């Protein structure tokens, strides 16, 4: 019998207990069992046999994932030879295509108000340490009720994403809206209560703290057109951290990945800067991001690393008062936070990894 790559991929997922939602080809977003998360964070390309976790940044082939989990090769366990598998041709994208903004296929409609103008929006801003001026600057909106649809086929319900009770931040590149980041304002407990009140069972649904529309792309860097390529670029995983960084003019030249996952295009864009400083999240995802960047030889030569101040997992923790001795980014700088910038090769990865894993 001849097997396709997608058939091998489906078999690997079945044996590892990864839910594919009935799909046998193409791409699927699902859960990463090791994280115990309810929100899908694992992207699987069944046709190419690849995976990417947007929580920890880990990625690679499904065959390597299977080997690490079982200690056996999937071909051995299935009793087949490599000659029995057909591989779909795949070509890496031409880097020249990375010069153009990513194509998107969604549209948003709904009822929104300025985030700073309603109670729930103001409460969210306060919880993050943001004021109304920050809300205005980043055009934050509170969505009373809203939905995204496929621009090509608005009736395709698979592409419908509801953005109710969320603060949304638009993401542009080249003057084009390429995505929206929707932040939940209820919390998981509040979300569950509201779902029950609406007559639904929350256990059958996935809670998502951060929501992006389907058919959108975050295959970019925030505010790309305004970034200075001849100066050090500070980069963080999340949009909240970038907004926090920019509360001090020292970090005016900063941007965000929109998560721990880093795409080839983002790598290409970063390589255009004279120097890049990763302001790490102090967790497993942060270590994964650092290792991913260090895996690019050209980028590694100009990569710097800066950990958040002690007691803070990420930059936004500063504004949330997680460290009582440092309440603002400016105070952190005054306490010589910036003096701790390291070359990537000097970063104590083993120590950071051990700490992230509870060691």
Order of alpha helices (4+ residues) and beta strands (2+ residues): beta-alpha-beta-beta-beta-beta-alpha-alpha-beta-beta-alpha-alpha-beta-beta-beta-beta-alpha-beta-beta-alpha-beta-alpha-beta-alpha-alpha-beta-alpha-alpha-beta-alpha
